[in-house]
């Protein structure tokens, strides 16, 4: 799990775990370089689901199958760094909605950019309005969810820009103890209590970085062109030889006995 995914997961529990909550179900729970089970709140019972056995996995599930859990059984359902690998993530989202009780919380974190990273496949990236589309899809399937907040976060030490979205199951978009989007600057923020998109930016961070580098390159090329266009300075005249080596500017002194030789 990359740095920002783990950090947002920890903050999610801080902001959205409520008194009376007891159970969290994670889809894609295998611990790969860290997992959200490690940052769960005290008193949180945890069920980790994944397609294969591994650390952090309590129940192995079958691809494209109904999750082996009852309707409305959990207070929180989450999937972090999972949906990009899921060939039918929209169906998996319905399953997360189904198992979450009314008033419970669904949390998703998925990349909006980044390199191809098959695990075992890599299928999707998520743009800023994806949460609204998922909420509409669930509603059409008879599973009411309300989006509380969604945004695209800046990268830190890794290459990923996370798309983060939080839903509440049912008809009420009641927030938690705070908003994850208040942790720092974010792009393309949707919040249930605000109209429209906040901090709208049509360029991804990758595009902005390329744009900045291109501007710096163009500025450097312009400076080089200006230097090349300047007239050459006249070459300074060489100083007289006596300034360079005074002893060579006059005839050599006669060495002892030269007169006898010359005579």
C-alpha positions in Angstrom: 0.0 0.0 0.0 1.5 3.3 -1.0 2.0 6.3 1.3 -1.1 8.4 0.7 -3.4 5.4 0.7 -2.3 4.4 4.1 -2.4 8.0 5.4 -5.9 8.6 4.2 -7.1 5.2 5.5 -5.8 6.1 9.0 -7.5 9.5 8.8 -10.7 8.0 7.5 -11.0 5.9 10.7 -10.3 9.0 12.8 -13.0 11.0 11.1 -15.7 8.5 10.3 -15.6 5.8 13.1 -18.6 6.5 15.3 -19.8 5.5 18.8 -21.8 2.4 18.4 -19.8 1.1 15.4 -18.3 -2.3 15.9 -17.5 -4.0 12.6 -15.5 -3.1 9.5 -15.3 -5.2 6.3 -12.5 -4.6 3.9 -12.5 -5.9 0.3 -9.0 -6.5 -1.0 -7.5 -6.9 2.5 -4.3 -8.7 1.7 -1.4 -6.9 3.4 1.0 -5.8 0.7 3.5 -3.3 2.3 1.0 -2.4 5.0 -2.8 -2.6 5.4 -5.7 -0.6 6.9 -6.3 -3.3 9.5 -3.2 -2.0 11.2 -4.7 1.4 11.7 -8.2 0.4 12.7 -9.7 2.0 15.9 -9.7 0.3 19.2 -12.7 -2.0 19.6 -13.1 -2.4 15.8 -13.8 -6.0 14.7 -12.3 -6.6 11.3 -13.1 -9.0 8.5 -10.7 -9.0 5.6 -11.8 -10.3 2.2 -9.7 -11.2 -0.8 -9.4 -13.5 -3.8 -6.5 -15.4 -2.4 -5.2 -16.4 1.1 -2.6 -14.1 2.6 -1.7 -11.9 5.5 -4.8 -9.9 6.6 -7.2 -12.2 4.8 -9.9 -13.8 6.9 -12.3 -15.0 4.1 -11.3 -15.9 0.6 -14.0 -14.8 -1.9 -14.7 -15.9 -5.5 -14.4 -13.5 -8.4 -17.7 -12.1 -9.6 -19.6 -13.8 -6.8 -21.8 -12.4 -4.1 -19.9 -11.7 -0.9 -20.5 -14.4 1.7 -22.0 -11.9 4.2 -25.5 -10.9 5.2 -27.3 -7.8 4.1 -26.7 -4.7 6.4 -24.2 -6.6 8.6 -21.4 -4.1 8.9 -20.9 -0.5 10.0 -18.1 0.2 7.6 -17.2 -1.3 4.2 -14.1 -0.2 2.4 -11.8 -0.9 -0.5 -8.5 0.8 -0.9 -6.2 0.4 -3.9 -8.5 -2.3 -5.1 -11.0 -1.1 -7.7 -8.4 -0.4 -10.3 -7.8 -4.1 -10.4 -11.4 -5.1 -10.4 -12.8 -5.9 -13.9 -16.4 -5.1 -12.7 -15.8 -2.7 -9.8 -19.4 -1.3 -10.2 -20.8 -4.7 -9.2 -18.3 -4.9 -6.3 -19.5 -1.5 -5.1 -23.1 -2.8 -5.0 -22.0 -5.6 -2.8 -20.3 -3.1 -0.4 -23.5 -1.2 -0.3 -25.6 -4.3 0.3 -23.6 -5.4 3.3 -23.5 -1.9 4.9 -26.2 -1.1 7.3 -28.3 2.0 7.0 -26.3 4.9 8.4 -23.1 3.0 7.9 -20.1 4.3 5.8 -18.5 3.1 2.6 -15.0 4.3 1.8 -13.1 4.0 -1.4 -9.6 5.0 -2.4 -8.4 4.3 -6.0 -5.8 5.9 -8.2 -6.7 8.6 -10.7 -3.3 8.3 -12.4 -0.1 6.4 -12.3 1.8 3.6 -13.9 0.4 0.2 -15.0 0.6 -2.1 -12.0 -1.0 -5.5 -12.6 -2.3 -7.3 -9.5 -2.9 -9.5 -11.5 -4.6 -7.0 -13.9 -4.8 -3.2 -14.0 -8.1 -2.0 -15.6 -9.2 1.5 -14.5 -8.4 5.0 -13.2 -11.0 7.2 -11.4 -11.8 10.8 -12.3 -13.4 13.3 -10.0 -17.0 12.6 -10.8 -16.8 8.8 -10.4 -18.3 8.9 -6.9 -21.5 10.6 -8.1 -21.8 8.0 -10.9 -21.4 5.2 -8.4 -24.1 6.7 -6.1 -26.5 7.0 -9.0 -25.8 3.4 -10.1 -26.4 2.1 -6.6 -29.7 4.1 -6.4 -30.9 2.6 -9.6 -30.2 -0.8 -8.2 -32.3 -0.1 -5.1 -29.3 0.6 -2.7 -29.5 4.2 -1.6 -26.2 5.8 -0.8 -25.3 9.5 -0.4 -21.8 10.9 -1.3 -20.4 12.9 1.6 -17.2 14.0 0.0 -14.9 13.1 -2.9 -11.7 14.6 -4.2 -8.3 13.9 -5.9 -5.4 14.3 -3.6 -1.8 15.4 -4.4 1.0 12.9 -4.4 3.7 12.7 -1.7 6.7 10.5 -2.1 5.2 8.1 -4.6 3.6 8.7 -8.1 0.0 8.2 -7.1 -2.8 10.8 -7.0 -5.6 9.1 -5.0 -9.3 9.5 -5.8 -11.0 9.4 -2.4 -14.7 9.1 -1.8 -16.9 8.6 1.3 -20.6 7.5 1.2 -23.2 7.1 3.8 -25.7 4.3 3.4 -29.3 5.5 3.2 -30.9 8.8 2.4 -28.8 11.1 4.7 -25.4 12.5 3.7 -24.4 13.1 7.3 -20.7 13.9 7.7 -18.3 12.4 10.2 -16.2 14.2 12.8 -14.5 16.1 10.0 -13.7 16.0 6.3 -10.8 14.3 4.8 -10.6 17.0 2.2 -9.7 19.5 4.9 -6.4 17.7 5.6 -4.6 19.6 2.8 -5.0 21.0 -0.7 -7.1 18.8 -3.0 -8.5 19.1 -6.5 -12.0 18.7 -7.8 -13.7 18.5 -4.5 -17.4 17.4 -4.2 -19.0 17.9 -0.8 -22.6 17.3 0.2 -23.0 20.7 1.8 -21.6 22.7 -1.2 -22.8 23.5 -4.6 -20.7 22.5 -7.6 -17.1 21.5 -7.7 -14.5 23.2 -5.5 -10.9 23.7 -6.4 -11.7 22.6 -9.9 -8.7 21.7 -12.1 -9.0 20.1 -15.5 -5.3 19.2 -15.5 -4.0 16.2 -13.6 -0.9 16.7 -11.4 1.1 14.7 -14.0 0.0 17.2 -16.7 0.9 20.1 -14.5 4.4 18.7 -13.7 5.0 18.2 -17.5 3.7 21.7 -18.2 6.0 23.2 -15.6 9.0 21.3 -16.9 8.2 22.3 -20.5 8.0 26.0 -19.4 11.4 25.7 -17.7 12.9 24.0 -20.7 11.6 26.7 -23.0 12.9 29.5 -20.7 16.4 27.8 -20.7 16.4 27.4 -24.5 15.4 31.1 -24.8 18.4 32.1 -22.6 20.7 30.0 -24.7 19.4 31.5 -27.9 19.9 35.0 -26.6 23.4 34.3 -25.5 24.2 32.8 -29.0 22.8 36.0 -30.7 25.1 38.4 -28.8 28.0 39.8 -30.9 31.3 38.2 -30.2 33.6 40.3 -28.0 36.9 41.3 -29.6 39.7 39.0 -28.6 42.1 40.9 -26.3 45.4 41.7 -27.8 48.3 39.5 -26.6 50.5 41.4 -24.2 54.1 42.2 -25.3 56.5 39.4 -24.8 58.4 41.5 -22.2 55.3 41.5 -20.0 55.0 37.7 -20.3 58.7 36.9 -19.8 60.9 40.0 -19.3 64.1 37.8 -19.4 63.3 36.7 -23.0 62.8 40.3 -24.3 66.5 41.2 -24.1 69.6 39.4 -25.4 70.9 36.7 -23.1 73.6 37.8 -20.7 77.1 36.6 -21.7 78.1 33.7 -19.6 81.5 33.8 -17.9 84.3 33.4 -20.4 82.3 34.4 -23.5 84.7 37.1 -24.3 87.6 34.7 -24.6 85.5 32.5 -26.9 84.5 35.4 -29.1 88.2 36.6 -29.2 
